[in-house]
Amino acid sequence: MTEASGRMAQQLAKSVELPDFLRTAGTLTLADRQVLVQQALVLIEQNYVHLPLKIAMHAVNPVQRLRLLGLRLSRQSDATMDAEWRFHAELSEIFHSVRDLHTNYLLPQPFAGKIAYLPYQIEEYYDQGARHYVVTRVVEGFSAQGFGPGVEVTHWNGIPIERAVDVNAARYAGGNPAARHSRGLQSLTIRPLRIHIPPDESWVTLSYVNADGIAQELREKWRITDNLPPFVNADELSSAAVAQGLDLGTDEIGRAVRMLYVPQAITSQESADVAELTTEPAAGAAEVPTSMPGIFRARSVVTPSGTFGHIRVFSFNVNDPDGFVREFIRLIGLLPQDGLILDVRGNGGGHIYASEFMLQTLTPGAITPEPTQFITTPLNVRICKQHQENPTQQIDLGPWAPSMNQALETGAVYSGGFAITPADGANAIGQRYFGPVVLITDARCYSATDIFAAGFQDHQIGPVLGVDDNTGAGGANVWTHQLLKALLELPTPVPDSPYKQLPGEANMRVSIRRTLRVNSLAGTPVEDLGIVPDHRYHLTRRDLLEDNADLLERAGQLLSGLPVRRLDVEISGDSLTLRTHLLDRADVYLDGRPRLSADVGDSGVVTVTVPGLGAAGAIRVEGFQSGHFVAARTVTA
């Protein structure tokens, strides 16, 4: 057992049963509840960018429901008010009704920072078009006779398992059926209490068929423990907080899964200084060690179609997007160059810069970051005006301010659309991988990961292979109540802020700027629609129990039909040597100005003299095949 595994085992040993935990809850006064409802009204009515869309698509009215809840509270007293769990349940349900995983009521203490879990994980696969549910992992140290990975689940508390998933899915936000179903399955065994009310049942009876085909039952109690903390503080005024695009539930569950099942991947910071990281390319089925094990997993995979690189990106939720991209470039440089399987399943998003900065490394073309819009309310206009000159040096809302002011006169619903990610940062590094790339998605890809998948598809980087019908469809930048409160009070406090301190360490989040797609789908919102894959794939039992073997084989088939290019650049004084594959022309630019166009012979190697090359600060080589721009390499002094 590793040191990290030992620490996690000690923490899980301190878990408490659900009834014991709930005895510590129930400290909100009637006045506290009224503050929470009033502040929810401020966020939903005056900040929430998707309110018109949600009313139209889901026939909901969260504003009226909050007003009615406030009215009921006004008729109660501290002696006659409802049980606290009823209040939390109703306020949570109002937020869930808009089916937006960015817009949440975050429960106060003692729920904050806790997870409820069962000691096993259930996932689904397809066999001849029918869904099946199987246990894939159990918590270390847990055992029960005849139970373990591979047993097939048939019933959940007496309900057929597929029906139980659907019933559970109806309780949780998700912009499309695929997203709701995925979260319904996930929350059967693990629930972050920060955003979900505790389970109704104290224990679960699981019916399953063991390896010998014998039907059995397992009864297990829900247990409560502390979750791993996030790397990013979304309440502090920082670039990571103001550029956040994150499904908090998926992020919380991702950290909990690492704690319960992969403790060796736990680090106290988002990156670690590891002196002994290998510089040797991965061969065969080798793993490539990373300084960010909670963010990346990189390895070489052997498939019937060839040997390819496979990199999982578990999260974009980092403080340092530049460091994130540097590590990604280092990893893909050590993987096979004949094709890359980029796997973002289960990635709930994070720093929007990180997601859009990464796109440039995979394509020669310029990246256009997604534009975003505010809804034009007086409160949002006020926030934009206060930060249009970037007084804190953390957030510049100047681009949005003129259209926001104009909208008050014209009646426009939304501001003009401007990118959160700086275009120069999204194109500063350029292409670093020249083989073909296939992107794997699922319904748990959300927010910044939706933005990444949309950018991947909109810039025609490669095929998208989806294990669900859509991504999670989270098309927004999200800000917390605490961050909104800080923004309106900076650089100097204001006496009339509508944002009040929330009681009991409660919090709320809201979609503040909606994102729109670019290029051929320019102007299409990501919210609720998501990204539809180019190829649909159904996970198999072998995928769940043998590390995605069939899924990687399918991805390999897609890669094997795509061209593998090469563009390497060597500089010596004013001499430029190019080593290429599947290119017939190369154009050379020095500091943004064209200097040379050279034909590349059949040998794939050409050396040319470029006057001024040695003194240039930025050298860019663009490769063409039959007149089509297909590769680029940027070198900076």
C-alpha positions in Angstrom: 0.0 0.0 0.0 1.4 3.4 -1.0 1.5 6.3 1.4 -1.4 8.0 -0.3 -3.4 4.8 -0.2 -2.7 4.5 3.5 -3.9 8.1 4.2 -7.1 7.5 2.3 -7.7 4.2 4.1 -7.4 6.0 7.4 -9.8 8.7 6.3 -12.4 6.2 5.0 -12.2 4.4 8.3 -13.5 7.5 9.9 -16.6 7.6 7.7 -19.9 7.9 9.6 -23.3 6.4 8.8 -25.9 8.6 7.3 -28.3 8.8 10.3 -25.4 9.8 12.6 -24.3 12.5 10.2 -27.8 14.0 9.8 -28.0 14.5 13.5 -25.4 17.3 13.2 -27.6 19.1 10.6 -30.4 21.7 11.1 -28.9 24.9 12.3 -30.5 27.5 9.9 -32.9 30.0 11.4 -35.9 31.3 9.6 -34.1 34.5 8.9 -31.2 32.5 7.4 -33.6 30.7 5.0 -35.2 34.0 4.0 -31.7 35.4 3.1 -31.0 32.3 1.0 -34.2 32.6 -1.0 -33.8 36.4 -1.5 -30.2 35.9 -2.8 -31.3 33.0 -5.1 -33.9 35.5 -6.6 -31.1 38.0 -7.2 -29.0 35.4 -9.1 -31.8 33.8 -11.1 -33.7 37.0 -12.0 -30.8 39.4 -12.5 -27.7 37.4 -13.4 -28.8 34.1 -14.9 -27.9 34.2 -18.6 -30.0 31.1 -19.7 -33.3 32.1 -18.0 -35.2 32.8 -21.3 -33.8 29.6 -22.9 -34.8 27.5 -19.9 -38.3 28.9 -19.6 -38.8 28.1 -23.3 -37.1 24.6 -23.5 -38.2 23.2 -20.2 -41.4 25.1 -19.4 -40.2 26.1 -15.9 -40.5 29.3 -13.8 -37.8 29.3 -11.1 -38.4 33.0 -10.3 -42.1 32.4 -9.4 -41.2 29.3 -7.4 -38.7 31.3 -5.4 -41.2 34.0 -4.8 -43.7 31.4 -3.5 -41.1 29.8 -1.3 -40.3 33.3 0.1 -44.1 33.9 0.7 -44.4 30.6 2.6 -41.4 31.5 4.8 -43.0 34.9 5.6 -46.0 33.0 7.1 -43.8 30.8 9.3 -42.0 31.4 12.6 -38.9 29.8 14.1 -41.3 27.5 16.0 -43.5 26.5 13.1 -41.1 26.4 10.1 -40.6 23.2 8.2 -37.8 20.7 8.9 -34.6 22.0 7.5 -34.2 19.0 5.1 -37.5 20.1 3.5 -36.1 23.6 2.9 -32.9 22.3 1.4 -34.8 19.8 -0.8 -37.1 22.5 -2.2 -34.4 25.1 -2.8 -32.3 22.5 -4.5 -35.2 21.3 -6.6 -35.8 24.9 -7.8 -32.2 25.1 -9.0 -32.3 21.6 -10.5 -35.5 22.5 -12.4 -33.6 24.6 -14.9 -31.5 21.6 -15.8 -28.2 23.5 -15.7 -25.3 22.0 -13.9 -23.7 25.4 -13.6 -26.5 26.9 -11.6 -26.6 25.4 -8.2 -27.6 25.9 -4.6 -24.6 24.8 -2.5 -25.7 23.4 0.8 -24.2 24.9 4.0 -22.4 23.1 6.8 -22.3 20.3 7.7 -22.9 19.2 4.1 -20.2 21.3 2.5 -17.1 19.3 1.6 -18.8 15.9 2.3 -19.7 13.0 0.1 -22.2 10.2 0.6 -21.0 6.9 -0.9 -21.5 3.2 -1.2 -18.4 1.0 -1.4 -18.8 0.0 -5.0 -19.1 1.6 -8.5 -21.7 0.6 -11.1 -21.3 1.3 -14.8 -23.3 0.3 -17.9 -22.5 -1.4 -21.2 -24.4 -2.6 -24.2 -24.9 -6.1 -25.5 -27.0 -6.5 -28.7 -28.6 -3.1 -28.1 -29.6 -3.8 -24.5 -28.2 -2.0 -21.5 -26.5 -4.0 -18.8 -25.2 -2.8 -15.4 -22.1 -4.2 -13.8 -20.0 -3.5 -10.7 -16.6 -2.3 -12.0 -14.8 -1.3 -8.8 -15.0 -1.7 -5.0 -13.4 0.3 -2.3 -10.1 -1.2 -1.1 -10.7 -3.3 2.0 -14.3 -4.0 1.2 -15.4 -7.5 0.5 -18.6 -9.6 0.4 -19.0 -13.2 -0.5 -19.7 -13.6 -4.2 -19.5 -9.9 -4.8 -16.9 -7.9 -6.8 -16.1 -6.4 -10.2 -17.9 -8.2 -12.9 -21.2 -9.1 -11.1 -24.3 -7.9 -13.0 -26.7 -5.8 -11.1 -30.4 -6.5 -11.7 -32.3 -4.5 -9.0 -31.9 -1.5 -6.8 -34.0 -1.6 -3.6 -36.3 -4.0 -5.4 -36.6 -1.7 -8.5 -35.3 -3.0 -11.8 -32.0 -1.3 -12.2 -32.7 0.5 -15.5 -35.9 1.9 -14.0 -34.0 2.9 -10.9 -31.5 4.8 -13.0 -34.3 6.7 -14.8 -36.1 7.5 -11.6 -32.8 8.9 -10.1 -32.0 10.8 -13.4 -35.2 12.8 -13.1 -34.0 14.3 -9.8 -30.8 15.7 -11.2 -30.1 18.6 -13.6 -29.0 17.7 -17.1 -29.7 19.6 -20.3 -30.4 16.5 -22.5 -31.6 12.9 -21.9 -28.1 11.5 -22.3 -26.7 13.9 -19.6 -29.6 13.1 -17.2 -29.3 9.4 -17.6 -25.5 9.5 -17.1 -25.9 11.5 -13.8 -28.7 9.3 -12.7 -26.4 6.2 -12.9 -23.5 8.0 -11.3 -25.5 9.3 -8.3 -26.7 5.8 -7.4 -23.4 5.2 -5.5 -21.8 8.5 -4.9 -23.3 12.0 -4.1 -21.5 15.2 -3.2 -23.6 16.7 -0.4 -22.5 20.2 -1.4 -24.9 20.1 -4.3 -27.2 17.1 -3.6 -29.4 16.6 -0.6 -28.6 13.4 1.3 -30.1 10.1 0.2 -33.6 9.4 1.5 -32.7 5.8 2.4 -30.2 4.8 5.1 -29.1 1.7 3.2 -29.4 0.2 -0.3 -30.2 -3.4 -1.1 -28.5 -4.4 -4.3 -29.7 -7.5 -6.3 -27.1 -9.0 -8.5 -26.0 -12.2 -10.3 -22.5 -13.5 -9.4 -19.9 -15.2 -11.5 -21.6 -18.5 -11.1 -25.0 -17.2 -12.3 -26.5 -17.3 -8.8 -28.8 -14.4 -7.8 -27.8 -12.8 -4.5 -28.4 -9.6 -2.5 -26.1 -7.2 -0.8 -27.3 -4.6 1.8 -24.9 -1.7 2.4 -25.4 1.5 4.4 -24.6 4.9 3.0 -21.6 6.4 4.6 -20.4 10.0 4.8 -16.8 11.3 4.6 -14.8 14.3 3.7 -14.0 14.8 0.0 -10.7 15.8 -1.4 -10.5 19.6 -1.7 -10.4 21.3 -5.2 -7.3 22.9 -6.5 -9.1 26.1 -7.5 -10.9 28.5 -5.1 -13.8 29.7 -7.2 -14.8 32.4 -4.7 -11.5 34.3 -4.9 -11.0 37.0 -7.5 -8.6 35.3 -9.9 -8.3 34.4 -13.6 -9.2 30.8 -12.7 -12.4 31.9 -11.0 -13.6 34.4 -13.5 -12.8 32.1 -16.5 -14.4 29.1 -14.9 -16.5 26.7 -16.8 -17.1 23.8 -14.5 -19.8 21.2 -13.6 -19.1 21.2 -9.8 -20.9 17.8 -9.4 -18.7 16.0 -11.9 -15.6 17.7 -10.4 -16.6 16.7 -6.9 -17.3 13.1 -8.0 -14.0 12.9 -9.9 -12.1 13.8 -6.8 -14.1 11.4 -4.7 -13.5 8.6 -7.2 -9.8 9.2 -7.0 -10.0 9.1 -3.2 -12.1 5.9 -3.1 -10.5 3.9 -6.0 -7.3 5.5 -7.3 -5.6 7.0 -4.2 -2.2 6.7 -5.9 -3.2 9.6 -8.3 -3.8 12.0 -5.4 -1.6 15.0 -5.1 -2.0 18.0 -2.7 -1.4 20.5 -5.6 -2.5 20.5 -9.2 1.2 19.8 -10.3 4.2 18.5 -8.6 7.9 19.0 -9.2 9.1 15.5 -10.2 12.8 15.4 -11.1 12.8 11.9 -12.4 10.1 12.2 -15.1 11.2 10.2 -18.2 12.2 11.8 -21.4 12.1 8.5 -23.3 9.2 8.0 -25.8 6.6 5.4 -24.8 6.8 2.1 -26.5 4.4 -0.8 -26.6 1.8 -0.4 -23.9 3.9 1.7 -21.6 2.6 4.5 -19.4 4.3 8.0 -19.4 4.7 9.4 -15.9 3.2 12.8 -15.4 3.6 15.6 -12.9 -0.2 16.1 -12.9 -1.7 12.6 -12.2 -5.0 14.1 -11.1 -5.2 15.8 -14.5 -3.6 13.5 -17.1 -3.0 9.8 -17.8 -0.8 9.2 -20.8 0.2 5.9 -22.4 0.9 4.0 -25.6 -1.7 1.5 -26.6 -1.5 -1.4 -29.1 -4.5 -2.0 -31.2 -5.1 -4.3 -34.3 -4.9 -1.1 -36.4 -1.6 0.0 -35.0 0.2 1.5 -31.9 -1.2 4.9 -30.9 -1.0 7.4 -28.1 -3.8 7.6 -25.6 -4.2 10.5 -23.2 -7.0 11.0 -20.7 -7.7 14.6 -19.6 -9.6 14.2 -16.4 -10.1 17.9 -15.7 -9.4 21.4 -16.9 -9.8 22.8 -13.4 -6.4 24.3 -12.8 -5.0 27.6 -11.7 -2.2 27.7 -14.3 -3.5 27.1 -17.8 0.0 27.7 -19.3 1.5 25.0 -17.1 -1.4 22.7 -18.0 -0.6 23.1 -21.7 3.1 22.7 -21.2 2.6 19.3 -19.5 0.2 18.3 -22.3 2.7 19.1 -24.9 5.4 17.2 -23.0 3.2 14.1 -22.8 2.1 14.0 -26.4 5.7 14.5 -27.5 6.6 11.2 -25.7 3.6 9.2 -27.2 3.5 7.5 -30.6 3.3 10.1 -33.4 1.2 8.0 -35.8 -2.1 8.9 -34.1 -3.5 10.2 -30.8 -6.6 9.1 -28.9 -7.6 12.1 -26.8 -10.1 11.0 -24.2 -12.1 13.6 -22.2 -14.8 11.4 -20.8 -16.0 12.4 -17.4 -14.2 15.7 -17.6 -16.5 18.3 -15.9 -14.4 21.3 -17.2 -12.6 24.0 -15.3 -10.4 26.8 -16.6 -11.8 28.0 -20.0 -8.3 29.2 -21.0 -6.8 25.7 -20.5 -9.4 24.1 -22.7 -9.1 26.6 -25.6 -5.3 27.0 -25.3 -4.9 23.2 -25.8 -6.7 23.2 -29.2 -3.8 25.0 -31.0 -1.4 22.1 -30.3 -3.4 19.8 -32.5 -4.1 21.8 -35.7 -2.2 24.1 -38.0 -5.1 26.6 -38.4 -5.8 29.6 -36.2 -8.1 29.0 -33.2 -11.1 31.2 -32.8 -12.2 31.1 -29.1 -15.9 30.9 -28.5 -17.6 34.3 -28.0 -19.7 34.7 -24.8 -22.7 37.0 -23.9 -24.2 38.4 -20.8 -28.0 38.7 -20.4 -28.7 42.5 -20.3 -30.1 43.3 -16.8 -29.4 46.4 -14.9 -27.3 44.5 -12.4 -25.1 42.9 -15.1 -24.8 46.3 -16.7 -23.6 47.7 -13.4 -21.0 44.9 -12.9 -19.6 45.4 -16.4 -19.4 49.2 -15.9 -17.5 48.7 -12.7 -14.9 46.5 -14.4 -14.7 47.9 -17.9 -11.3 49.5 -17.1 -10.0 46.3 -15.3 -9.3 48.1 -12.0 -8.4 44.9 -10.2 -6.1 43.6 -13.1 -8.1 40.3 -12.8 -11.1 40.8 -15.1 -11.6 43.1 -18.0 -15.3 43.5 -18.9 -14.6 46.4 -21.2 -15.5 44.6 -24.5 -19.0 43.8 -23.2 -19.8 47.2 -21.6 -20.8 49.3 -24.7 -23.3 46.7 -26.0 -24.7 46.2 -22.4 -25.3 50.0 -22.1 -26.9 50.1 -25.6 -29.1 47.2 -24.8 -30.9 49.1 -22.1 -32.1 51.4 -24.9 -32.7 48.9 -27.7 -34.2 46.1 -25.6 -31.6 43.6 -26.8 -31.8 40.4 -24.6 -28.0 39.7 -24.8 -24.8 41.7 -25.0 -22.4 41.5 -27.9 -20.4 38.3 -28.0 -16.7 38.4 -27.0 -14.3 35.7 -26.1 -13.1 35.0 -22.6 -10.0 33.3 -23.8 -7.5 35.7 -25.4 -7.0 34.9 -29.0 -3.3 35.5 -28.9 -2.9 33.0 -26.1 -5.0 30.5 -28.0 -2.6 30.8 -30.9 0.8 31.6 -29.3 2.2 28.1 -29.3 0.9 26.5 -32.5 0.7 22.9 -33.6 2.7 20.4 -31.7 1.2 17.1 -32.8 1.2 16.2 -36.5 -0.5 12.8 -36.6 -4.2 12.4 -36.7 -6.3 12.9 -33.6 -9.6 11.3 -32.5 -11.6 12.8 -29.6 -13.6 10.5 -27.3 -16.5 12.2 -25.4 -19.4 11.2 -23.2 -22.4 12.8 -21.5 -20.3 13.8 -18.5 -18.2 16.2 -20.6 -19.4 19.6 -19.5 -18.7 23.3 -19.6 -15.0 24.0 -20.5 -14.9 20.4 -21.9 -18.0 21.2 -24.0 -16.2 24.3 -25.2 -13.1 22.2 -26.0 -15.2 19.5 -27.9 -17.0 22.2 -29.8 -13.7 23.8 -30.7 -12.3 20.5 -31.8 -15.2 19.8 -34.0 -15.7 23.4 -35.3 -12.0 23.7 -36.3 -12.2 20.2 -38.0 -9.3 18.8 -36.0 -10.4 15.2 -36.3 -13.4 12.9 -35.7 -15.3 12.9 -32.5 -16.2 9.4 -31.1 -19.0 9.6 -28.5 -20.0 6.9 -26.1 -23.2 8.9 -25.6 -25.6 10.8 -27.9 -24.3 14.2 -26.8 -21.9 15.8 -24.4 -23.3 17.2 -21.2 -24.2 20.5 -22.9 -22.9 23.1 -20.5 -22.5 26.2 -22.5 -21.5 29.0 -20.0 -19.0 30.7 -17.8 -20.0 30.2 -14.2 -19.5 32.6 -11.2 -20.3 32.0 -7.6 -22.4 34.2 -5.4 -19.2 35.0 -3.4 -17.4 36.1 -6.5 -20.3 38.2 -7.7 -20.4 39.9 -4.3 -16.7 40.6 -4.5 -16.8 41.9 -8.0 -19.5 44.5 -7.1 -17.6 45.6 -4.1 -14.2 46.1 -5.8 -12.1 48.1 -6.2 -14.0 50.0 -3.4 -16.9 48.7 -1.3 -20.4 49.9 -2.3 -23.2 50.5 0.3 -26.1 49.3 -1.8 -24.9 45.9 -3.1 -27.8 43.5 -3.6 -25.5 40.6 -2.7 -25.6 39.7 1.1 -23.5 37.4 3.1 -24.9 33.9 3.0 -25.4 32.0 6.3 -23.8 28.8 7.4 -21.1 28.7 4.6 -23.9 28.2 2.0 -23.1 29.3 -1.5 -24.7 29.5 -5.0 -23.4 29.4 -8.6 -24.9 30.8 -11.7 -24.3 30.7 -15.5 -23.2 34.3 -16.1 -22.0 34.3 -19.7 -23.3 31.9 -22.4 -21.0 30.5 -25.0 -21.6 30.3 -28.8 -20.0 28.1 -31.4 -17.8 29.3 -34.2 -17.1 28.7 -37.9 -19.8 26.7 -39.7 -22.0 26.6 -36.6 -21.3 30.3 -35.6 -23.9 31.6 -33.2 -25.3 28.2 -32.1 -25.5 28.0 -28.3 -23.8 25.0 -26.6 -26.2 25.0 -23.6 -28.7 22.1 -23.7 -27.6 21.1 -27.2 -24.1 19.9 -26.5 -21.8 18.4 -29.1 -23.1 15.5 -31.2 -20.3 13.1 -32.0 -19.4 12.2 -35.6 -19.3 8.5 -34.6 -21.5 6.8 -31.9 -20.1 3.9 -29.9 -21.6 1.7 -27.2 -19.4 0.6 -24.4 -18.9 -3.1 -24.0 -18.4 -5.3 -21.0 -14.8 -5.7 -22.0 -14.4 -1.9 -22.0 -15.6 -1.7 -18.4 -13.5 -4.6 -17.1 -10.5 -4.5 -19.4 -9.5 -0.8 -19.5 -11.5 0.2 -22.6 -10.1 -2.4 -24.9 -12.8 -2.4 -27.5 -13.3 1.4 -27.4 -9.6 1.9 -28.1 -9.7 -0.6 -30.9 -12.6 1.4 -32.5 -10.6 4.6 -32.1 -7.6 3.0 -33.7 -9.7 2.0 -36.7 -10.6 5.7 -37.2 -7.0 6.8 -36.8 -5.7 4.2 -39.3 -7.6 5.7 -42.1 -6.2 9.2 -41.6 -2.9 10.7 -42.9 0.1 10.9 -40.7 2.1 14.0 -41.4 5.5 15.3 -40.2 7.0 18.8 -40.1 10.3 19.0 -38.1 12.4 22.2 -38.2 16.1 22.6 -37.5 17.7 26.0 -37.5 21.4 26.8 -37.8 22.2 30.5 -38.4 20.3 31.4 -41.6 20.0 27.8 -42.6 16.7 26.0 -42.3 16.3 22.2 -42.6 12.8 20.8 -42.9 12.0 17.1 -42.5 8.5 16.4 -43.7 6.0 13.7 -44.6 2.9 14.1 -46.9 3.8 17.7 -47.6 4.9 19.1 -51.0 5.4 22.8 -50.1 6.6 24.8 -47.1 6.2 28.6 -46.6 8.4 30.4 -44.2 7.5 33.5 -42.1 9.8 35.5 -40.0 8.2 37.7 -37.3 4.9 37.5 -39.1 6.3 38.4 -42.6 6.6 36.0 -45.5 10.2 35.2 -46.5 10.4 32.0 -48.5 8.3 29.3 -50.2 10.1 26.0 -50.9 9.1 22.9 -52.7 9.6 19.7 -50.6 11.0 16.8 -52.6 10.1 13.1 -52.4 12.9 12.6 -49.8 11.0 14.7 -47.3 14.2 16.6 -46.4 15.1 20.1 -47.7 17.6 22.7 -46.5 17.2 26.3 -47.5 18.9 29.6 -46.7 16.5 32.2 -45.3 18.1 35.7 -44.9 17.5 37.1 -41.4 16.5 33.7 -40.0 19.1 33.7 -37.2 18.0 37.1 -36.0 14.2 36.4 -36.1 12.2 36.3 -32.9 9.5 34.0 -34.3 9.8 31.6 -37.1 6.7 29.9 -38.6 6.7 27.2 -41.2 3.4 26.4 -42.9 3.1 23.0 -44.8 0.9 22.3 -47.7 -0.3 19.3 -49.7 -1.9 19.8 -53.1 -2.5 23.4 -52.2 -4.2 22.6 -48.9 -2.8 24.0 -45.6 -2.3 20.9 -43.4 0.6 21.5 -41.0 2.4 24.3 -39.2 5.4 24.7 -36.9 6.1 27.8 -34.8 9.6 28.3 -33.2 10.3 31.3 -30.9 13.7 32.6 -30.0 
